[in-house]
């Protein structure tokens, strides 16, 4: 690793990596807290629909007011300061900017921003995994065609998983499974922004005092965020989902090699080369010992008696056969680690994970019996959650992507637990819909199903 050396060289040359940030939510604020401490990195501009939210975020992150007092982007570029605006596209169009970070979390906005980056020759760090799950394979292709880098965001779990998969493969191991941990019980799929706090153990008083977003918390709890993130991993690594989606087997770190191996060998996987999320709770609600709720993992296989002996000699935890082992990171630092992506993209021209195919998709699924005429409210809401499927299966059933399931009216009723299809809803015309349909056409011929 030499990113820090390369950054300090840019600082010594007086040519810092110039970055703009779109979206000043939690992820963006965490990045900002570290960016001002990173040599060779200049956050020249920040765009958000609410400029005051940006100022509040910078204050929380410890920035002095003078640092973000620039009256224009040009002034910020000249002075080393930071310009705040509500016009994201103007920041993307600015000539001296090298890297654009999209942390908006809005799929349609993410597509629009990436296409603008292609037009203006800017590298993209895509914190907006919602947009990546909706149309990432085609967005990444467009970036490659434009000669710019499209990268998943280091610090978020998909990029960290991609790194572990790459490590294992580059070391000559077969990757059997990769994924992350989360808190999961089957009943969570029905959770809403009103019920979510009880599952987290937050009292009404805690919620009233805190800066909590019920939809965001609920998207993690109801399984949508796990599905979105594993779709990103599948599309970036070539690993594939099981036909029925995520199984969320209860599993602690010491049991990864035993649980995350194929069923034919006594494990829980449908097939070798699978994405999967493990739960920090047993199905009866008991906590799993040494859980991986905040972390990521990869399981891999030995291919010879010699390698199996090496596993044993060096103390690797394996399954009973000694053939399967695992590596894991117990935590991820979200936006605090995002600078790794920025530096890698700008200084090496290398993404920290990027989609190369369309293997995983996230389909809107009814949380309860939904009636014709109801309006879907999207990720983290009251009506649907996102379910991971092999992309070929999603295309075959005409599944409506979760990223397009907000503010659309049902034409016919959908039973609880059933997927919502394109034909079930009234959809108008938009750039996001057109781009998604184009991606389906572009990648459909290469689809392969996971073996049944």
N, C-alpha and C positions, 0 to 999 in steps of 0.2 A: 504494500500500500504506500503510495507516495502523494496522495491528494493534498495533504497539508504542505508538503514541500512545493508543489506546483502552485498552490494558492499564495504562499509567501513570496514566490518568485514574481507572480503577477503584482503583488502588493509593492515589491521593491522596484518594479518597473513603472509604477504609477498607472497600471492598467488593470484595475480590478475587474472581476467578472460582474457585469452589470445585469441586474435581475429586476423583474417586476413581478409583483404578487397580486393575484386576482382573488379576492375573498379574504376577509379578516375575521374568520371564525376561530375556533379552538386550534385547529391544525395550523392555520396561518400564524396565529399569535405565538404558538410554541416555536415555530421557525424564526419569527422575528426576535424572540428572546435570545437566540443563539447567533443570528446573523450579524448582529452588531459586535459580537465577540470573535468573529471569524475573519482572519486576515485575507485580503485579496477578494473580498465579496462586498458589493455595493448594492443595496436595495434602493434602486433609483426611484421607483414609483410603486404605489399601492392603490388598487382600485376596489371599491366596494359600493354597492347600491346606497349605503349609508356612510358617508365620509366621517361622521361623528363616531361610528362604530370603529373605524380605523384608529382614530385618535385615542379612543378608550382602550383599544387593544395595545397600542404602542405604550400608553401609560402603564398598563398592567405589566408589560414586558420590560419595563425599566428604561425606556428610551427618554432622553431629555427632550423637552419640547423644541429646542432649537434645531434638533436633528431632523425634524419633519415639518419645518416651517417654509420650505421652498414654495414659491408662488407658481412655479411651472416646472415641467419635466426638464426643460433646458437648463433652468437654474439649478435643479438638483444634480444634473449631470456635471455641470461646471463646478459646483461647490462640494460635491460628495454628500449632499443631503438627500432628503426623500420628499417626493411630491405625492400628495393625496388627491384622489379624484374619484368621480363616479363613472368615468368613461374608460372602460377596459380596452376598447378597441383602439383608442388613441395611444395608450401605452404600448400596445402590441405593435403599432405602426412606427414607433420611434426608432430611428436608425441605429443608434449606438447600443441598444438593448440586445443582449445575447440570449437570455433565458427567460421564458415566461412560465410562472408557476400558476396553474389553475387549481385553486382550492375552493371553488364556489360550491361544489356539491350538487350543481344543477345540470342534468344531462344535456338539455337543449343548449344552455349557455356554453357548456364544455365543447360541444361539437362546433359551435360558432367560433369559439376562441381558437381551437386548434386549426381550423381552416384559415383563419386570419393569420396565424403563425406561419402556415405554409406559404401564404401569399407574401409575407414580409420577411421570410427567412429567419425565423426565430425558433430556437429549440424549445421543447415543451416538457415540463415535468408535471405529470398528470396526477395530482392528489385526488382529483375528481373521478374516483373509481366508479361512480354511478354512470358517468358518460363512457368510461372504458368498457363496462359490462354491456352497455347498450350498443356501442359501435366501435369499440377500440381497435379491432383488427383492420377495419378500413381506414380509421384515423391514422394508425401507425403506417399503413401502406402509403397514404397520401403524404405523410411526413417524409418517408424514405424517398418518394418520387421528387419531393421538393428539396432534397438534400439537407434536411434538418433531422434532429434526433427527437424521438418520442419516447418518454421514459415513465415507467411507474415510479411511485414516490417512496424512496427509502425512508424507513421509520414506520410506514404503514406495513401491515403484515404481508400483503402480496409480494412486495419487492423483497422483503426479507426471506420469504419462502423461495422465491426465484433464486436468490443468492445461494441458499442451502442446496437446492436442486442442482444448480450449476457446479457447486463445490463437489457434490457427490459424483456427478457424471464426469467432471474433469479429472477426478481421482480414479476413474475406471469402474465405479460401482453402478450396478443397476438400481435405479430409484424405484422402490416398490410403492411408496405413498408419500405424500407431502401435504401439509396443511397447517392448521392452527388449533388453538383451544378456545372454548367459550363456555359460558354458563347456559345450559340448555335442559329443558324438559319438554316433552311433546305438547303440553298445554300452552306453552309460550307462543305457539303459532297463532293463538286466538287473542293474544294480548293487544290492548289498545292504549292510546296515550293517557286514558283515565285509569286503567288498571296497572300500568307498568310500575308505578312507584311501590306498590305493595310487594311485587316480585323482587324489587331491589332492596326492600326493607327501609324505604324512605318514608318518614312520617309527613303528614300534611304541613306541619310546621317547618320541617327541613326544606320541603319543596318551595314553600312560600318565601323562605329566607334566601334560597340559592338561585343561581342563574342556570336553571335546568330547562332543557328543551325536550318536552315529552315525546315528540315524534322521533327525534334523534335517538334518545335512549331506547325507545320502543323498536326502532329498526334493528338495533343490536339484539334485543331480547327475542323478537319474534322470528328470528332466523334469516331475515332479509339481508342484513349486512354480511353474514357469513356466506350466503349464496352468491352475492355480488363479488365478494373477494375471492371466492374459489373459482368463479367463472374467469376472473382476471388471471388467476394462477394457471388454470387449464389452458387458456388461450396463449399464455406466454411460454409455457413449458412443454406442452404436448401431452401432459397428463390428462386423464379424462374422468368425468363424473361417473358414478354408478347409474344404471338406468332409472332408478327410483329417486335419485338425488342424494343429498347428504343423509347419512345415518346417525351422526352424532353419538358414536359409541362412548360410554363412560370410560375414561382412561387417564391414568396418571403417567408421569414421565418414565417411571421404572417399568411400565407395562407396554410402552410403545411398540417394542419389537414383537411382543406376544399378540397384541390386539390388531396392529396395523400390518397384517400379512394376509394372504388370500385365505378364504374359507377352506379351500382344498388342503391347506396346511394348518388348519385349526384357528385361523384368525377371523376377522370381521369384514375383510375387504371382498367386494364383488370380483375384482380382477387386479392383476399387477399393473402398476402405473396409474394409480387412482388418486384423485384429490379427496380429502376427507377432513372433517372437523370433529375434534373430540370434545366431550362434555366434561365439565368439572363437577357434575352431579351424577350420582347413581339415579336410576329411574324412580326410586322411592324418595328422592330428595336428599339422601345422605351425601355429604361431601366426599369426593374422590381424594384419597391420600396423594399428596404431592402432585396436585393438579397442574395443568398447563393453561389455565384460563387466559393468561396474558401473553402467551408465547407462541412459538412456531416450531415445526419439527420436520424432519425427513427420515423415513425408514429406507434401508437399503439392504442388499443381499450380498453374501459372499458367493464366489463361484468356484471355490476349490477348498480342499482340506487345509491347504497352507494358510489361506486367508482366514478360515475359521479358527485355526490355531493362533493366528495373530490377534484376532478379536479377543480370545481368551487370555493370551499372554499380557495384553495391555489393558485388561480390565473392562472391556466394553460390556455393557449390559446387552444380553441377547435373549432370544426365545430359547426354549428347551433344546431345540435342534442345533443351536449355535450358528445357524445360517443367517438369521435376520438380526440387525442391530439398528440403532437410531442415533441421531444427533438432534439437539434441540436448543433453542434460546428461550429462557424462561420469561423474558419481557420484551416489549418493543416500546420505543420512546417517542413514537408518533412524530410530530413536527420537530422535536428537538434533534432528530437525526436527519432531517430533510436536506441539510446542506451537502450530504454525501451525494445525493442525486444531482444537485446543481453543479457541484465540482466535477463529477464524473462526466456529465453531459457536456459541459463547457470546455473542460481541459483534456479529456480523453476522447470525446465524441462517442461515448459508450453509455447506453441506457442501463439503469439498474432494474432491468426487466422490461419487456415490451411484448405485446401480442404479435404472433406470427401466423396464427390460424384461428378458426372459429370452431371451438370444440365444446365450450360450455356456455349456456344461456340461462337467464333468470326470468321465469315466467310468473306473472301475477296469478295468485291463487286465492280463492275466496276464504276469508276467515270465518264467515258464517253464511247462512243462506242469503243470497243477494237477489233482490227483486228487480225486474225490468223497470227502468226509469230512475233507479238510483245512480248517483254519481260516485265514481271511484275516487279515493283520496290518496292513492299512491303509497310510497315507501313510508313505513312507520305509522300508518294511519289506522282507521277503524275498519276498513273494508277488505283489504288484500295484504298478503305478504308475498315475498319473493321466494320461489323454489328453484333450486338449481336442477337443470336437466342437461343431458347431452344435447348439443346444438342440433344435431340431426333429428332428434326426437321432438325438440321444440318446433323446428320448422315443419315437421310432418303433421303435428297437431294444430299448427297455426297459433301457437301460444303468443299472447300479448306480452311484450317485455315489460317488466316492472317499471322501467324508466319512462314508459309512455302511459302508465296507468293512473295518471293524476288529472283530475278535472274532466274525465270523459264519462259519458252516460251509457248505461247498459241498455241494449236493445232487447235483451232477453234475460231471464233469470239464470243464475248460476248457483249450484248447490255448494254448501260448505265443503271445503277441501278439494274442489274441482278447479282445474285451470281455467282462467279467462282467456278466450281466444280473440283474434282480430275481429271475427265475425260477430262476437257478442257485444261490441261497443260501437258507438257512433264517433267516428274519428274524422276530423277535418283534414286540412292540409297544413304542413309545417316543414321547415327545413329539417328538423329532427326526424320526422316520420319518413320523409323522402330519403334521407341519408341512411337510416336504418334499413329501409327496403332495398336500397342500392347495395348495402353490405350483404344482405341475405342473398341477393342474386350473385354477387361477386364471389362469395365463399361457399355457397351451397354445393357446387359440384364436387368439392373436395371433402365433403362430410363423410365420416365413418362412425357407425354406432359402436358403443361399447358392446362386447359380446354378451348375448342374453343368457 
